Amino acid sequence: MDGIQLAGISNFTSGGLYGIQVAALNRAGFIEGKNSYDNHDATGLQLGLVNVSGKMNGFQVGLINFSKRMQGTMVGLVNIYRSGSIAQTRDGTAIGLINMGSSAYGALYANEWFFLNLEIATGTLKNGRIIEASKNIHIQNALIYSNYAIPDGEGKDPWALGYGLKKFYFNRSPTPGMNNFRFLSFGMDILQINGEKNKFNESLSLLMRPKISMGTKVHPKLRSLYIFAAASYSAYLTETDEIPAPVFLKSTASIGDKLLRMWPGVSVGLHIQ
């Protein structure tokens, strides 16, 4: 299908989609886009509440996206997919809260504000079929829970929920036990800080934290367990001064009626891939 399909309820094409589908439910046999193996000028897009396709080299944007062979870009609340199958081609990128496909990890760590931080992440292995690649590249979407703040002397009990988008580089090696032995990652966390136990803040209390992490396996025989350390720089924007951020190395500025606090931070913990 070339061109645009617009419908209030559903669009369906059994063949290929080179244009745009916009409806509550979209379905296509295959979607060609910028990652197409044999047509780099195609632009296929599904935009709807639920998007379904076979082979997908284009774009899906919706609440729920499904693809049997995903080598394009998915943006949604839930993304369900399988890896591509053509040799020497890359897989796509899934951006969402829940991504059921090719890659996942869990992490448990402490940082300069919270003793307990738990991450559950899902995403995609981008270049697993690229034989000559020196690194395995993963795009991961992390759901983050933070609690047990370092005491501040003011009797507050802050906790946080958030989301992180991160890119991981794992080494490749033909040596037994040394493949994926260490990693480097870059990313951004965004968390809502809440001041009372089991209660969400209704006012703005947003923490934005770019982060760089380095990790290594504890032992070659422990295939999935890594220790890691991370450096970050936090920007905490809030409408109230009731939730004290870490006091060391902190700078404060005013943006209208809001407070912006900034500080460097560190994290150390365990990563299970």
TORLO-769262 format. One record per atom (N, C-alpha, C): residue in one letter; x, y, z. Coordinates in Angstrom, 2 decimals, m for minus. Layout:
# TORLO-769262
   r        c1        c2        c3
   A         X         Y         Z
...
This chain:
# TORLO-769262
   r        c1        c2        c3
   M      0.84     m1.19      0.00
   M      0.00      0.00      0.00
   M      0.88      1.24      0.00
   D      0.73      2.09     m1.03
   D      1.38      3.39     m1.10
   D      0.35      4.46     m0.77
   G      0.82      5.54     m0.12
   G     m0.10      6.62      0.20
   G     m0.55      6.56      1.65
   I     m1.79      7.02      1.90
   I     m2.29      7.17      3.27
   I     m3.63      6.46      3.41
   Q     m3.76      5.66      4.49
   Q     m5.04      5.08      4.88
   Q     m5.50      5.76      6.16
   L     m6.68      6.34      6.13
   L     m7.26      6.99      7.30
   L     m8.60      6.33      7.59
   A     m8.80      5.96      8.86
   A    m10.08      5.35      9.24
   A    m10.32      5.60     10.72
   G    m11.59      5.61     11.10
   G    m11.91      5.81     12.50
   G    m11.63      4.59     13.37
   I    m11.82      3.38     12.77
   I    m11.69      2.16     13.55
   I    m10.48      1.34     13.14
   S    m10.41      0.90     11.87
   S     m9.33     m0.01     11.50
   S     m8.91      0.16     10.06
   N     m7.61     m0.14      9.82
   N     m7.04     m0.22      8.49
   N     m6.41     m1.60      8.33
   F     m6.50     m2.16      7.14
   F     m5.91     m3.48      6.91
   F     m5.35     m3.54      5.50
   T     m4.12     m4.04      5.40
   T     m3.55     m4.36      4.10
   T     m2.76     m5.65      4.24
   S     m3.03     m6.59      3.36
   S     m2.34     m7.88      3.44
   S     m0.95     m7.82      2.84
   G     m0.69     m6.81      2.00
   G      0.63     m6.68      1.39
   G      1.51     m5.73      2.17
   G      2.34     m4.98      1.45
   G      3.30     m4.10      2.11
   G      2.76     m2.71      2.33
   L      3.25     m2.06      3.36
   L      2.87     m0.68      3.67
   L      4.08      0.21      3.43
   Y      3.95      1.11      2.45
   Y      5.01      2.08      2.15
   Y      4.56      3.49      2.52
   G      3.32      3.64      2.90
   G      2.79      4.94      3.25
   G      2.46      5.04      4.72
   I      1.24      5.51      5.02
   I      0.84      5.79      6.41
   I     m0.54      5.18      6.66
   Q     m0.67      4.49      7.81
   Q     m1.96      4.03      8.30
   Q     m2.28      4.77      9.60
   V     m3.48      5.34      9.68
   V     m3.91      6.06     10.87
   V     m5.29      5.56     11.24
   A     m5.41      4.87     12.38
   A     m6.70      4.35     12.85
   A     m6.52      3.82     14.26
   A     m7.63      3.44     14.90
   A     m7.54      2.81     16.21
   A     m6.80      1.48     16.11
   L     m7.05      0.70     15.04
   L     m6.38     m0.58     14.80
   L     m5.81     m0.59     13.40
   N     m4.49     m0.79     13.29
   N     m3.82     m0.88     12.01
   N     m3.18     m2.26     11.86
   R     m3.27     m2.83     10.65
   R     m2.65     m4.12     10.41
   R     m2.06     m4.13      9.01
   A     m0.82     m4.63      8.89
   A     m0.15     m4.71      7.60
   A      0.67     m5.98      7.52
   G      0.82     m6.52      6.30
   G      1.64     m7.70      6.11
   G      3.09     m7.41      6.39
   F      3.61     m6.30      5.85
   F      4.96     m5.84      6.18
   F      5.02     m4.34      5.99
   I      5.96     m3.72      6.71
   I      6.13     m2.27      6.68
   I      7.55     m1.97      6.24
   E      7.71     m1.20      5.17
   E      9.04     m0.84      4.70
   E      9.34      0.60      5.11
   G     10.57      0.82      5.59
   G     10.99      2.15      6.01
   G     12.47      2.34      5.79
   K     13.07      3.21      6.59
   K     14.47      3.57      6.38
   K     15.42      2.40      6.60
   N     15.01      1.38      7.39
   N     15.85      0.22      7.64
   N     15.58     m0.93      6.68
   S     14.84     m0.67      5.63
   S     14.53     m1.72      4.66
   S     15.81     m2.26      4.04
   Y     15.83     m3.57      3.85
   Y     17.02     m4.23      3.29
   Y     17.24     m3.83      1.84
   D     16.16     m3.62      1.07
   D     16.31     m3.38     m0.36
   D     15.66     m2.10     m0.85
   N     15.13     m1.27      0.05
   N     14.49     m0.02     m0.38
   N     14.67      1.03      0.71
   H     15.71      1.83      0.60
   H     16.04      2.79      1.64
   H     15.26      4.09      1.52
   D     14.44      4.23      0.47
   D     13.66      5.45      0.30
   D     12.24      5.30      0.81
   A     11.86      4.10      1.22
   A     10.49      3.87      1.67
   A     10.25      4.50      3.03
   T      8.99      4.89      3.27
   T      8.60      5.43      4.57
   T      7.27      4.82      4.96
   G      7.28      3.81      5.82
   G      6.07      3.17      6.29
   G      5.79      3.53      7.73
   L      4.57      3.96      8.04
   L      4.21      4.40      9.38
   L      2.83      3.90      9.74
   Q      2.70      3.27     10.92
   Q      1.41      2.95     11.52
   Q      1.22      3.83     12.75
   L      0.10      4.54     12.79
   L     m0.20      5.42     13.91
   L     m1.59      5.08     14.42
   G     m1.68      4.50     15.63
   G     m2.98      4.09     16.15
   G     m2.89      3.58     17.56
   L     m4.03      3.15     18.09
   L     m4.02      2.58     19.43
   L     m3.34      1.22     19.44
   V     m3.63      0.37     18.43
   V     m3.03     m0.94     18.28
   V     m2.50     m1.08     16.86
   N     m1.22     m1.44     16.73
   N     m0.58     m1.61     15.43
   N     m0.02     m3.02     15.32
   V     m0.33     m3.71     14.20
   V      0.10     m5.08     14.00
   V      0.76     m5.19     12.63
   S      1.90     m5.87     12.57
   S      2.55     m6.08     11.29
   S      3.33     m7.38     11.31
   G      3.70     m7.86     10.11
   G      4.59     m9.01      9.99
   G      6.02     m8.53     10.11
   K      6.70     m8.38      8.99
   K      8.04     m7.77      8.97
   K      7.88     m6.26      9.06
   M      8.68     m5.62      9.93
   M      8.52     m4.19     10.15
   M      9.87     m3.49     10.09
   N     10.07     m2.71      9.00
   N     11.28     m1.90      8.84
   N     10.99     m0.41      8.94
   G      9.77     m0.05      9.26
   G      9.38      1.35      9.31
   G      9.18      1.84     10.73
   F      7.97      2.38     11.00
   F      7.67      2.98     12.29
   F      6.28      2.53     12.76
   Q      6.17      2.24     14.03
   Q      4.89      2.00     14.67
   Q      4.80      2.91     15.90
   V      3.72      3.67     15.99
   V      3.50      4.57     17.13
   V      2.09      4.31     17.65
   G      1.97      3.83     18.88
   G      0.66      3.52     19.43
   G      0.76      3.07     20.87
   L     m0.37      2.71     21.46
   L     m0.36      2.18     22.81
   L      0.23      0.77     22.85
   I     m0.19     m0.07     21.89
   I      0.32     m1.44     21.78
   I      0.80     m1.68     20.35
   N      2.06     m2.10     20.21
   N      2.64     m2.38     18.91
   N      3.09     m3.84     18.87
   F      2.82     m4.50     17.76
   F      3.20     m5.90     17.61
   F      3.83     m6.10     16.24
   S      4.96     m6.83     16.22
   S      5.61     m7.15     14.96
   S      6.29     m8.51     15.07
   K      6.14     m9.34     14.02
   K      6.79    m10.65     14.02
   K      8.28    m10.54     13.72
   R      8.69     m9.55     12.95
   R     10.10     m9.32     12.63
   R     10.34     m7.82     12.68
   M     10.97     m7.35     13.75
   M     11.08     m5.91     13.98
   M     12.50     m5.42     13.70
   Q     12.62     m4.58     12.65
   Q     13.89     m3.94     12.34
   Q     13.71     m2.43     12.16
   G     12.56     m1.91     12.57
   G     12.29     m0.49     12.50
   G     12.27      0.13     13.89
   T     11.34      1.06     14.10
   T     11.23      1.78     15.37
   T      9.81      1.65     15.90
   M      9.71      1.22     17.15
   M      8.43      1.13     17.85
   M      8.41      2.14     18.99
   V      7.33      2.89     19.10
   V      7.14      3.80     20.24
   V      5.75      3.53     20.78
   G      5.66      3.04     22.01
   G      4.36      2.72     22.57
   G      4.43      2.38     24.04
   L      3.27      2.19     24.63
   L      3.22      1.76     26.02
   L      3.72      0.33     26.15
   V      3.26     m0.56     25.24
   V      3.68     m1.96     25.20
   V      4.12     m2.29     23.78
   N      5.33     m2.81     23.64
   N      5.86     m3.24     22.35
   N      6.17     m4.74     22.41
   I      5.63     m5.51     21.47
   I      5.84     m6.96     21.42
   I      6.42     m7.29     20.05
   Y      7.54     m8.01     20.01
   Y      8.23     m8.19     18.74
   Y      9.19     m9.38     18.80
   R      9.64     m9.77     17.62
   R     10.73    m10.72     17.47
   R     11.85    m10.04     16.70
   S     13.06    m10.60     16.82
   S     14.19    m10.06     16.08
   S     14.02    m10.35     14.59
   G     14.75     m9.59     13.77
   G     14.76     m9.84     12.35
   G     15.49    m11.14     12.03
   S     15.51    m11.51     10.75
   S     16.08    m12.80     10.37
   S     17.09    m12.71      9.24
   I     17.26    m11.54      8.63
   I     18.17    m11.41      7.49
   I     19.59    m11.17      8.01
   A     20.54    m11.99      7.53
   A     21.93    m11.87      7.97
   A     22.50    m10.49      7.66
   Q     23.37    m10.03      8.56
   Q     24.08     m8.75      8.39
   Q     23.15     m7.54      8.37
   T     21.97     m7.65      8.98
   T     21.09     m6.50      9.16
   T     20.87     m6.26     10.65
   R     20.57     m5.02     10.97
   R     20.37     m4.63     12.36
   R     18.90     m4.76     12.75
   D     18.67     m4.96     14.04
   D     17.31     m4.88     14.56
   D     16.97     m3.44     14.87
   G     15.71     m3.21     15.12
   G     15.24     m1.85     15.35
   G     15.36     m1.42     16.80
   T     14.56     m0.41     17.14
   T     14.57      0.17     18.48
   T     13.15      0.21     19.02
   A     12.96     m0.32     20.22
   A     11.67     m0.27     20.90
   A     11.76      0.70     22.06
   I     10.87      1.67     22.08
   I     10.83      2.66     23.16
   I      9.46      2.59     23.81
   G      9.41      2.18     25.07
   G      8.15      2.04     25.77
   G      8.36      1.55     27.18
   L      7.27      1.42     27.94
   L      7.39      0.97     29.31
   L      7.62     m0.54     29.39
   I      6.96     m1.30     28.52
   I      7.11     m2.76     28.50
   I      7.47     m3.17     27.07
   N      8.60     m3.87     26.91
   N      9.09     m4.26     25.60
   N      9.43     m5.74     25.64
   M      8.61     m6.55     25.00
   M      8.79     m8.00     25.03
   M      9.44     m8.43     23.72
   G     10.78     m8.67     23.79
   G     11.50     m9.00     22.58
   G     12.81     m9.69     22.83
   S     13.93     m8.98     22.64
   S     15.22     m9.65     22.55
   S     16.19     m9.36     23.70
   S     15.91     m8.43     24.60
   S     16.92     m8.04     25.58
   S     16.25     m7.53     26.85
   A     16.90     m7.79     27.99
   A     16.38     m7.32     29.28
   A     17.48     m7.37     30.32
   Y     17.30     m6.63     31.41
   Y     18.22     m6.72     32.55
   Y     17.51     m6.27     33.82
   G     18.13     m6.60     34.95
   G     17.71     m6.10     36.25
   G     18.91     m5.51     36.96
   A     18.71     m4.49     37.76
   A     19.82     m3.87     38.50
   A     19.35     m3.48     39.89
   L     20.26     m3.64     40.85
   L     20.03     m3.26     42.24
   L     21.23     m2.46     42.69
   Y     21.01     m1.21     43.17
   Y     22.15     m0.36     43.48
   Y     21.78      0.71     44.51
   A     22.81      1.35     45.04
   A     22.66      2.49     45.94
   A     23.29      3.71     45.28
   N     22.73      4.88     45.56
   N     23.34      6.11     45.06
   N     23.40      7.15     46.18
   E     23.70      8.40     45.81
   E     23.95      9.44     46.81
   E     22.69      9.89     47.54
   W     21.50      9.47     47.08
   W     20.25      9.89     47.73
   W     19.51      8.70     48.33
   F     19.42      7.58     47.59
   F     18.64      6.44     48.03
   F     19.52      5.20     48.22
   F     19.32      4.52     49.35
   F     20.04      3.27     49.59
   F     19.56      2.16     48.66
   L     18.28      2.17     48.29
   L     17.69      1.12     47.46
   L     17.19      1.69     46.15
   N     17.72      1.18     45.04
   N     17.25      1.52     43.70
   N     17.10      0.22     42.93
   L     15.93      0.00     42.37
   L     15.65     m1.22     41.62
   L     15.26     m0.84     40.20
   E     15.94     m1.44     39.21
   E     15.62     m1.22     37.80
   E     15.25     m2.54     37.15
   I     14.16     m2.54     36.41
   I     13.78     m3.65     35.54
   I     13.68     m3.07     34.13
   A     14.51     m3.59     33.22
   A     14.60     m2.97     31.89
   A     14.35     m3.99     30.79
   T     13.74     m3.52     29.70
   T     13.50     m4.34     28.52
   T     13.86     m3.52     27.28
   G     14.28     m4.23     26.22
   G     14.67     m3.50     25.03
   G     15.09     m4.40     23.90
   T     16.07     m3.93     23.10
   T     16.48     m4.65     21.90
   T     18.00     m4.76     21.82
   L     18.46     m5.90     21.31
   L     19.85     m6.06     20.89
   L     19.92     m5.63     19.44
   K     20.66     m4.56     19.16
   K     20.60     m3.92     17.85
   K     21.37     m4.67     16.77
   N     22.55     m5.20     17.09
   N     23.46     m5.65     16.03
   N     23.92     m7.09     16.22
   G     23.05     m7.94     16.75
   G     23.44     m9.32     17.02
   G     23.80    m10.11     15.77
   R     23.33     m9.70     14.57
   R     23.62    m10.42     13.33
   R     24.76     m9.80     12.54
   I     25.37     m8.72     13.05
   I     26.49     m8.08     12.37
   I     27.77     m8.79     12.80
   I     28.29     m9.64     11.92
   I     29.39    m10.53     12.30
   I     30.65     m9.76     12.67
   E     30.98     m8.70     11.93
   E     32.24     m8.00     12.14
   E     32.19     m6.98     13.28
   A     31.05     m6.79     13.93
   A     30.94     m5.80     15.02
   A     31.83     m6.18     16.19
   S     32.46     m5.19     16.80
   S     33.34     m5.43     17.95
   S     32.60     m5.34     19.28
   K     31.35     m4.83     19.24
   K     30.56     m4.68     20.46
   K     29.11     m5.08     20.19
   N     28.44     m5.56     21.23
   N     27.00     m5.78     21.18
   N     26.31     m4.54     21.73
   I     25.37     m4.00     20.97
   I     24.71     m2.75     21.34
   I     23.26     m3.05     21.72
   H     22.87     m2.61     22.92
   H     21.51     m2.78     23.42
   H     20.88     m1.41     23.68
   I     19.61     m1.25     23.32
   I     18.81     m0.10     23.73
   I     17.82     m0.59     24.78
   Q     17.86      0.00     25.98
   Q     17.07     m0.50     27.10
   Q     16.16      0.58     27.66
   N     14.95      0.14     28.05
   N     13.96      1.00     28.71
   N     13.81      0.52     30.15
   A     14.16      1.35     31.11
   A     14.18      0.93     32.52
   A     13.02      1.53     33.30
   L     12.34      0.69     34.07
   L     11.39      1.15     35.08
   L     12.14      1.19     36.41
   I     12.07      2.31     37.13
   I     12.94      2.55     38.28
   I     12.10      2.81     39.53
   Y     12.48      2.14     40.62
   Y     11.88      2.38     41.94
   Y     13.01      2.70     42.91
   S     12.88      3.79     43.66
   S     13.90      4.21     44.62
   S     13.27      4.45     45.98
   N     13.95      4.00     47.05
   N     13.43      4.16     48.40
   N     14.58      4.14     49.40
   Y     14.22      4.33     50.67
   Y     15.18      4.34     51.78
   Y     16.24      5.41     51.55
   A     15.79      6.66     51.62
   A     16.69      7.78     51.40
   A     17.72      7.89     52.52
   I     18.89      8.40     52.16
   I     19.91      8.68     53.15
   I     19.37      9.73     54.11
   P     19.48      9.53     55.45
   P     18.88     10.45     56.41
   P     19.33     11.88     56.21
   D     18.37     12.81     56.31
   D     18.69     14.23     56.11
   D     18.50     15.05     57.38
   G     18.06     14.40     58.44
   G     17.89     15.11     59.69
   G     16.59     15.88     59.81
   E     15.72     15.81     58.80
   E     14.46     16.56     58.81
   E     13.24     15.66     58.88
   G     13.45     14.36     59.04
   G     12.35     13.43     59.24
   G     11.52     13.12     58.02
   K     11.99     13.45     56.84
   K     11.26     13.16     55.61
   K     11.55     11.71     55.18
   D     10.65     11.17     54.36
   D     10.79      9.79     53.91
   D     10.52      9.73     52.40
   P     11.39     10.37     51.57
   P     11.12     10.41     50.13
   P     11.34      9.07     49.45
   W     10.61      8.87     48.34
   W     10.78      7.72     47.48
   W     10.47      8.18     46.06
   A     10.74      7.32     45.07
   A     10.62      7.79     43.69
   A     10.24      6.66     42.75
   L      9.56      7.03     41.66
   L      9.27      6.15     40.53
   L      9.72      6.87     39.27
   G     10.23      6.09     38.30
   G     10.68      6.76     37.10
   G     10.97      5.83     35.94
   Y     11.51      6.43     34.90
   Y     11.80      5.75     33.64
   Y     13.18      6.17     33.18
   G     13.92      5.24     32.58
   G     15.23      5.55     32.03
   G     15.39      4.96     30.64
   L     16.03      5.68     29.76
   L     16.35      5.21     28.41
   L     17.87      5.17     28.28
   K     18.43      3.97     27.93
   K     19.87      3.79     28.01
   K     20.40      2.97     26.83
   K     21.64      3.26     26.47
   K     22.33      2.53     25.41
   K     23.54      1.83     26.00
   F     23.62      0.51     25.81
   F     24.69     m0.31     26.37
   F     25.61     m0.82     25.27
   Y     26.90     m0.85     25.57
   Y     27.91     m1.44     24.71
   Y     28.60     m2.56     25.48
   F     28.41     m3.80     25.05
   F     29.08     m4.96     25.63
   F     30.19     m5.43     24.69
   N     31.34     m5.79     25.27
   N     32.44     m6.25     24.43
   N     32.13     m7.59     23.80
   R     32.70     m7.83     22.64
   R     32.67     m9.15     22.02
   R     34.06     m9.77     22.11
   S     34.10    m11.06     22.34
   S     35.39    m11.75     22.42
   S     35.20    m13.22     22.08
   P     36.14    m13.81     21.28
   P     36.07    m15.25     20.99
   P     36.62    m16.11     22.12
   T     37.26    m15.48     23.11
   T     37.82    m16.22     24.24
   T     36.70    m16.77     25.11
   P     36.72    m18.05     25.43
   P     35.65    m18.64     26.27
   P     35.50    m17.88     27.58
   G     34.27    m17.50     27.90
   G     33.96    m16.81     29.14
   G     34.18    m15.31     29.12
   M     34.79    m14.78     28.04
   M     35.11    m13.35     28.01
   M     34.17    m12.54     27.13
   N     33.29    m13.21     26.37
   N     32.31    m12.46     25.57
   N     31.29    m11.78     26.49
   N     30.94    m10.53     26.17
   N     30.04     m9.74     27.04
   N     30.56     m9.66     28.47
   F     31.87     m9.58     28.64
   F     32.45     m9.60     29.99
   F     32.32     m8.24     30.68
   R     32.28     m7.17     29.93
   R     32.17     m5.83     30.51
   R     31.29     m4.95     29.63
   F     30.82     m3.84     30.20
   F     29.95     m2.95     29.44
   F     30.19     m1.50     29.81
   L     29.78     m0.65     28.88
   L     29.74      0.79     29.08
   L     28.36      1.25     28.65
   S     27.73      2.13     29.42
   S     26.39      2.59     29.04
   S     26.24      4.09     29.27
   F     25.36      4.69     28.45
   F     24.99      6.09     28.57
   F     23.47      6.17     28.62
   G     22.94      7.13     29.36
   G     21.49      7.25     29.38
   G     20.99      8.38     30.22
   M     19.66      8.43     30.33
   M     18.97      9.48     31.09
   M     17.85      8.85     31.91
   D     17.80      9.19     33.20
   D     16.71      8.80     34.08
   D     15.82     10.02     34.36
   I     14.51      9.79     34.42
   I     13.56     10.82     34.82
   I     12.68     10.23     35.91
   L     12.66     10.84     37.11
   L     11.93     10.29     38.24
   L     11.07     11.36     38.88
   Q      9.90     10.93     39.37
   Q      9.05     11.76     40.20
   Q      9.37     11.45     41.65
   I      9.80     12.47     42.40
   I     10.16     12.31     43.80
   I      8.93     12.56     44.66
   N      8.64     11.63     45.55
   N      7.48     11.74     46.43
   N      7.94     11.86     47.88
   G      7.30     12.77     48.63
   G      7.79     13.11     49.96
   G      7.26     12.27     51.09
   E      6.12     11.59     50.91
   E      5.53     10.81     51.98
   E      5.41      9.35     51.56
   K      5.60      8.46     52.50
   K      5.56      7.02     52.22
   K      4.19      6.62     51.67
   N      4.20      5.86     50.57
   N      2.99      5.32     49.94
   N      2.04      6.41     49.44
   K      2.57      7.61     49.16
   K      1.73      8.69     48.68
   K      2.44      9.43     47.57
   F      1.70      9.68     46.46
   F      2.28     10.39     45.33
   F      2.19     11.90     45.55
   N      3.23     12.59     45.16
   N      3.22     14.04     45.17
   N      2.29     14.56     44.08
   E      1.45     15.50     44.39
   E      0.60     16.12     43.38
   E      1.28     17.31     42.72
   S      2.27     17.87     43.36
   S      2.99     19.01     42.80
   S      4.21     18.54     42.02
   L      4.79     19.43     41.23
   L      5.97     19.11     40.45
   L      7.14     18.78     41.37
   S      7.76     17.62     41.12
   S      8.91     17.20     41.91
   S      9.73     16.24     41.05
   L     10.39     16.79     40.01
   L     10.95     16.00     38.93
   L     12.48     16.00     38.98
   L     13.04     14.80     38.93
   L     14.49     14.62     38.91
   L     14.91     14.12     37.53
   M     15.82     14.83     36.90
   M     16.39     14.43     35.61
   M     17.88     14.16     35.82
   R     18.34     12.99     35.34
   R     19.68     12.54     35.71
   R     20.38     11.85     34.54
   P     21.22     12.56     33.76
   P     22.07     11.87     32.80
   P     23.11     11.04     33.55
   K     23.45      9.87     32.98
   K     24.30      8.93     33.72
   K     25.19      8.15     32.75
   I     26.41      7.87     33.20
   I     27.32      6.99     32.49
   I     27.75      5.88     33.44
   S     27.70      4.62     32.97
   S     27.98      3.47     33.83
   S     29.03      2.58     33.19
   M     29.81      1.91     34.05
   M     30.78      0.92     33.62
   M     30.62     m0.31     34.50
   G     30.60     m1.51     33.87
   G     30.42     m2.72     34.65
   G     31.27     m3.86     34.13
   T     31.49     m4.85     34.98
   T     32.24     m6.04     34.61
   T     31.67     m7.25     35.33
   K     31.82     m8.42     34.72
   K     31.36     m9.64     35.36
   K     32.16     m9.90     36.63
   V     31.50    m10.50     37.60
   V     32.18    m10.87     38.83
   V     33.19    m11.98     38.55
   H     32.82    m12.93     37.68
   H     33.68    m14.06     37.33
   H     33.19    m14.61     35.98
   P     34.11    m15.09     35.11
   P     33.67    m15.62     33.81
   P     32.61    m16.71     33.90
   K     32.60    m17.50     34.97
   K     31.62    m18.57     35.10
   K     30.24    m18.05     35.52
   L     30.19    m16.84     36.05
   L     28.91    m16.23     36.40
   L     28.46    m15.40     35.20
   R     27.75    m16.04     34.30
   R     27.49    m15.46     32.98
   R     26.64    m14.21     33.00
   S     25.79    m14.05     33.99
   S     24.81    m12.96     33.97
   S     25.05    m11.88     35.00
   L     25.96    m12.08     35.95
   L     26.11    m11.17     37.09
   L     27.28    m10.21     36.88
   Y     26.97     m8.92     36.99
   Y     27.98     m7.86     36.84
   Y     27.96     m6.98     38.10
   I     29.10     m6.39     38.40
   I     29.16     m5.28     39.34
   I     29.41     m4.02     38.51
   F     28.85     m2.89     38.95
   F     29.02     m1.67     38.16
   F     29.08     m0.45     39.04
   A     29.63      0.62     38.48
   A     29.65      1.93     39.11
   A     29.21      2.95     38.07
   A     28.56      4.01     38.52
   A     28.03      5.01     37.60
   A     28.28      6.41     38.15
   A     28.50      7.35     37.25
   A     28.59      8.77     37.59
   A     27.41      9.48     36.94
   S     26.83     10.43     37.65
   S     25.65     11.13     37.15
   S     25.69     12.59     37.56
   Y     24.79     13.37     36.96
   Y     24.60     14.76     37.39
   Y     23.11     15.02     37.42
   S     22.60     15.31     38.61
   S     21.16     15.43     38.82
   S     20.69     16.87     38.76
   A     19.53     17.07     38.13
   A     18.83     18.35     38.13
   A     17.43     18.08     38.68
   Y     17.14     18.65     39.84
   Y     15.89     18.38     40.55
   Y     15.04     19.64     40.55
   L     13.91     19.60     39.82
   L     13.02     20.75     39.69
   L     11.78     20.51     40.55
   T     11.49     21.44     41.44
   T     10.39     21.25     42.38
   T      9.68     22.56     42.67
   E      8.40     22.45     43.04
   E      7.62     23.63     43.43
   E      7.66     23.88     44.91
   T      8.26     22.98     45.67
   T      8.26     23.10     47.12
   T      9.64     22.80     47.68
   D      9.92     23.30     48.84
   D     11.19     23.05     49.51
   D     11.04     21.99     50.60
   E      9.92     21.24     50.55
   E      9.63     20.30     51.62
   E     10.40     18.99     51.51
   I     10.90     18.65     50.31
   I     11.65     17.41     50.13
   I     13.12     17.76     49.97
   P     13.92     17.61     50.99
   P     15.33     18.01     50.90
   P     16.13     17.05     50.04
   A     16.83     17.60     49.05
   A     17.74     16.81     48.24
   A     19.07     16.68     48.99
   P     19.96     15.81     48.53
   P     21.27     15.69     49.18
   P     21.95     17.05     49.32
   V     22.52     17.30     50.45
   V     23.03     18.64     50.75
   V     24.47     18.85     50.29
   F     25.23     17.78     50.06
   F     26.62     17.97     49.70
   F     26.75     18.30     48.21
   L     27.67     19.18     47.89
   L     27.98     19.58     46.52
   L     26.73     20.01     45.75
   K     25.85     20.72     46.44
   K     24.56     21.09     45.83
   K     24.54     22.57     45.49
   S     24.01     22.91     44.32
   S     23.77     24.30     43.96
   S     22.27     24.48     43.74
   T     21.77     25.68     44.05
   T     20.34     25.95     43.98
   T     20.10     27.21     43.16
   A     19.08     27.16     42.31
   A     18.69     28.32     41.52
   A     17.18     28.40     41.50
   S     16.65     29.56     41.18
   S     15.21     29.77     41.07
   S     14.82     29.95     39.62
   I     13.74     29.26     39.22
   I     13.17     29.44     37.88
   I     11.71     29.82     38.09
   G     11.44     31.11     38.09
   G     10.10     31.59     38.41
   G      9.78     31.24     39.86
   D      8.68     30.51     40.06
   D      8.31     30.10     41.41
   D      8.78     28.68     41.73
   K      9.69     28.16     40.93
   K     10.20     26.80     41.14
   K     11.66     26.83     41.56
   L     12.09     25.77     42.23
   L     13.47     25.62     42.66
   L     14.17     24.57     41.81
   L     15.38     24.85     41.41
   L     16.21     23.91     40.67
   L     17.46     23.62     41.48
   R     17.62     22.36     41.86
   R     18.80     21.95     42.60
   R     19.62     21.01     41.73
   M     20.94     21.17     41.76
   M     21.82     20.38     40.91
   M     23.00     19.87     41.72
   W     23.40     18.64     41.42
   W     24.55     18.07     42.12
   W     25.08     16.85     41.37
   P     26.37     16.54     41.51
   P     26.92     15.31     40.95
   P     26.61     14.14     41.87
   G     26.56     12.94     41.30
   G     26.25     11.77     42.11
   G     26.97     10.53     41.61
   V     26.92      9.49     42.42
   V     27.53      8.20     42.09
   V     26.55      7.08     42.45
   S     26.70      5.94     41.76
   S     25.93      4.74     42.06
   S     26.86      3.54     42.01
   V     26.59      2.56     42.86
   V     27.31      1.29     42.82
   V     26.31      0.18     43.07
   G     26.48     m0.95     42.36
   G     25.52     m2.02     42.57
   G     25.77     m3.22     41.68
   L     24.70     m4.03     41.54
   L     24.74     m5.29     40.78
   L     23.81     m5.18     39.58
   H     24.24     m5.79     38.48
   H     23.51     m5.80     37.22
   H     23.38     m7.25     36.76
   I     22.16     m7.67     36.43
   I     21.92     m9.04     35.95
   I     21.39     m8.93     34.53
   Q     22.14     m9.45     33.57
   Q     21.81     m9.32     32.15
   Q     21.16    m10.61     31.65
